[in-house]
């Protein structure tokens, strides 16, 4: 009888330990591991790209993730992602968070959670100067390049059903197709197009044109049902904004005099 009681006690203890581990959550996992693993694009300046001198990924989103890691007291680990791999890598647990120019879309909430908006932009077109394309209306019967898994693919097709969308793995590949005449425009968020244009040896040969096809609010991608982790990320973003840390990071990459200058014209959502 005593053996049965001891066995029952052991089973209960094991069950409690397992339950505790299951309830630990992403925030505790990151702290216990001592590292925040962030999915970052490595071909998307100035958000994330490989520095030729150091061979390290640097950029606006990298600095934001470093600020989050610092608040957690852990090191930052970066893993390259693309528009098509960022959500699968997050849902499979290969990364803890996505900071990769990802628009917060309702349909994506079936797979991941999002932080509050940390960057606001809108979708436009990158075209050859004096190439005849000034707006999405001019894309009828033409080919436009975008990236697999992006909202830009869907948006431009809705805005101009008469165009043909050619999808690439990365925006540099889409831009190469534009330079080779295989597409007549590249479409994505204006903030990304600025970086693509300025990465060329002759940026003056290209124009960013048209009205916004759609608004593009960027949110950090987070694992579903991890409210403690999401609350920490949101509180950290708001704290960065209120203390001016966000603005300093923004100015570093997008401020006046920078190659990829974009005025900061929006305000982050702040909770009382």
C-alpha positions in Angstrom: 0.0 0.0 0.0 2.9 2.4 0.9 4.5 1.7 -2.4 1.3 2.6 -4.2 1.0 5.8 -2.2 4.7 6.7 -3.0 4.1 5.9 -6.7 1.0 8.2 -6.7 3.0 11.0 -5.0 5.8 10.7 -7.6 3.3 10.8 -10.5 1.7 13.9 -9.0 5.0 15.6 -8.6 6.1 14.7 -12.2 2.7 16.0 -13.4 3.2 19.3 -11.6 6.8 19.7 -12.9 5.6 19.1 -16.5 2.7 21.5 -16.0 5.0 24.1 -14.7 7.3 23.7 -17.7 4.4 24.0 -20.1 3.2 27.1 -18.4 6.6 28.7 -18.3 5.9 30.5 -21.6 8.1 32.2 -24.2 9.2 35.1 -22.0 10.6 32.7 -19.4 12.1 30.5 -22.1 14.0 33.5 -23.5 15.3 34.5 -20.1 16.3 31.0 -19.1 18.1 30.5 -22.4 19.8 33.8 -22.1 19.2 34.8 -25.7 16.5 36.4 -27.8 16.4 34.8 -31.3 15.1 37.3 -33.8 14.2 36.7 -37.4 15.7 39.5 -39.5 16.0 40.1 -43.2 19.6 40.3 -44.4 19.0 41.9 -47.8 16.7 44.7 -46.9 18.6 47.9 -46.1 18.2 49.9 -44.0 16.0 47.5 -42.0 18.5 44.6 -42.1 21.4 43.9 -44.4 24.9 42.4 -44.2 27.7 44.9 -43.5 30.4 44.2 -46.0 33.2 45.2 -43.5 32.0 43.1 -40.5 29.9 40.5 -42.3 27.3 41.1 -39.6 23.6 41.9 -40.1 22.9 45.5 -39.2 20.0 47.8 -39.6 17.0 49.6 -38.0 15.2 46.4 -37.0 18.4 44.9 -35.6 18.8 47.9 -33.3 15.2 47.6 -32.2 15.8 43.9 -31.3 19.0 44.8 -29.5 17.0 47.2 -27.4 14.5 44.5 -26.5 17.3 42.0 -25.7 19.0 44.6 -23.4 15.7 45.1 -21.5 15.5 41.3 -21.0 19.2 41.1 -19.9 19.9 38.6 -22.6 22.1 38.5 -25.7 20.7 38.9 -29.2 20.9 36.1 -31.8 19.9 36.9 -35.4 18.6 34.4 -38.0 18.0 35.5 -41.6 14.4 35.2 -42.9 12.6 36.1 -46.0 8.9 37.2 -46.5 8.0 33.5 -47.3 10.0 31.9 -44.4 9.4 34.3 -41.5 6.0 33.0 -40.4 6.9 29.3 -40.7 10.1 29.8 -38.8 8.2 31.6 -36.0 5.4 29.0 -35.8 8.0 26.1 -35.8 9.9 27.7 -32.9 13.1 28.4 -34.9 12.9 32.0 -33.8 11.3 33.9 -30.9 10.2 37.0 -32.8 10.0 38.4 -36.3 11.4 41.9 -37.1 11.3 41.7 -40.9 9.2 44.5 -42.4 6.0 42.5 -41.8 2.7 44.2 -42.3 0.1 43.5 -39.6 -2.7 41.9 -41.6 -5.9 40.4 -40.2 -5.4 37.1 -42.1 -2.0 36.6 -40.6 -3.5 36.6 -37.1 -4.6 33.0 -37.8 -0.9 32.0 -37.5 0.9 34.6 -35.4 0.3 37.4 -33.0 1.5 41.0 -33.5 3.0 43.8 -31.5 1.7 47.3 -31.8 2.8 49.2 -34.9 6.5 50.0 -34.8 6.9 51.5 -38.3 4.3 53.0 -40.7 4.6 53.2 -44.4 2.6 52.5 -47.6 3.0 50.5 -50.8 4.3 52.3 -53.9 6.1 51.5 -57.2 9.8 51.6 -58.1 10.3 52.2 -61.8 12.8 53.3 -64.4 12.9 57.1 -64.7 10.9 58.3 -67.7 9.9 54.7 -68.4 6.3 55.5 -68.8 5.0 54.2 -65.5 3.7 56.9 -63.1 1.0 55.1 -61.2 -0.6 51.7 -60.7 -3.0 52.6 -63.6 -0.1 52.4 -66.0 0.7 48.8 -65.1 -2.2 47.4 -67.2 -0.7 44.8 -69.5 2.7 45.1 -67.9 4.8 42.9 -65.5 5.5 44.0 -62.0 7.9 42.3 -59.6 7.3 41.6 -55.9 8.3 39.0 -53.3 6.8 35.7 -52.4 4.7 35.8 -49.2 4.3 39.6 -49.2 1.1 41.6 -49.0 2.4 43.6 -52.0 1.7 40.7 -54.3 -2.0 40.7 -53.4 -2.4 44.5 -53.1 -1.1 45.3 -56.6 -3.2 42.7 -58.3 -6.3 44.0 -56.6 -5.4 47.6 -57.5 -4.5 46.7 -61.1 -6.1 43.4 -62.3 -4.6 43.9 -65.7 -1.0 43.5 -64.6 1.0 40.3 -64.3 2.8 39.8 -60.9 6.2 38.1 -61.0 7.2 36.9 -57.6 10.8 36.6 -56.4 12.4 35.4 -53.2 14.0 38.7 -52.3 13.6 42.4 -53.4 17.2 42.6 -54.8 16.2 39.8 -57.2 13.1 41.7 -58.2 15.1 44.9 -58.7 17.6 43.0 -60.9 14.7 41.9 -63.0 13.6 45.5 -63.3 17.1 46.6 -64.5 17.1 43.7 -67.0 13.7 44.8 -68.4 12.0 41.6 -67.3 9.5 43.6 -65.3 8.4 47.2 -65.6 8.1 48.0 -61.9 8.8 46.6 -58.5 6.2 47.1 -55.8 6.4 47.0 -52.1 6.5 49.4 -49.1 7.9 52.9 -49.9 10.4 52.5 -47.0 11.8 49.3 -48.6 11.9 50.9 -52.1 14.0 53.8 -50.8 16.6 51.3 -49.6 16.5 49.4 -52.9 16.8 52.5 -55.0 19.7 53.9 -53.0 21.6 50.5 -53.1 22.1 51.0 -56.8 25.2 52.6 -58.3 23.0 55.1 -60.1 20.0 55.8 -57.9 19.1 58.8 -60.0 18.0 56.4 -62.8 15.0 55.2 -60.7 11.9 56.8 -59.4 9.4 55.9 -56.6 6.0 56.8 -58.0 2.3 56.8 -57.4 -0.1 57.2 -54.5 -0.2 54.7 -51.7 -1.7 51.4 -53.0 -2.3 50.5 -49.4 -1.2 51.4 -45.9 1.5 49.2 -44.4 1.7 49.2 -40.6 4.6 47.0 -39.5 4.2 44.8 -36.4 6.7 42.5 -34.7 5.6 38.9 -35.3 5.1 36.9 -32.1 4.1 33.4 -31.2 0.3 32.9 -30.6 -1.1 32.8 -27.1 2.0 34.2 -25.4 0.4 37.1 -23.7 3.3 37.8 -21.2 5.8 38.0 -24.1 3.5 40.2 -26.2 2.9 42.5 -23.2 6.6 42.8 -22.6 7.3 43.6 -26.2 4.5 46.2 -26.4 5.6 47.8 -23.1 9.2 47.9 -24.3 8.3 49.6 -27.6 6.2 52.3 -25.8 8.9 52.8 -23.3 11.4 53.3 -26.1 9.2 55.9 -27.7 8.5 57.8 -24.5 12.1 58.0 -23.6 13.3 59.0 -27.1 15.2 55.8 -27.6 13.1 54.8 -30.6 13.6 58.2 -32.2 17.4 58.0 -31.8 17.4 54.6 -33.6 15.1 56.0 -36.3 17.3 59.0 -36.8 20.4 56.7 -37.1 18.9 55.0 -40.1 16.3 57.4 -41.6 17.2 60.8 -40.3 18.1 64.0 -42.2 21.3 63.6 -44.2 21.0 59.8 -44.2 21.0 58.0 -47.6 17.6 56.5 -46.8 16.0 59.6 -45.3 12.3 59.2 -44.5 10.8 61.9 -42.2 9.2 60.5 -39.0 5.6 61.7 -39.5 3.6 59.3 -37.4 3.3 58.6 -33.7 3.4 55.3 -31.9 0.3 54.1 -30.1 0.8 54.7 -26.4 -1.4 53.2 -23.7 -2.2 55.1 -20.5 
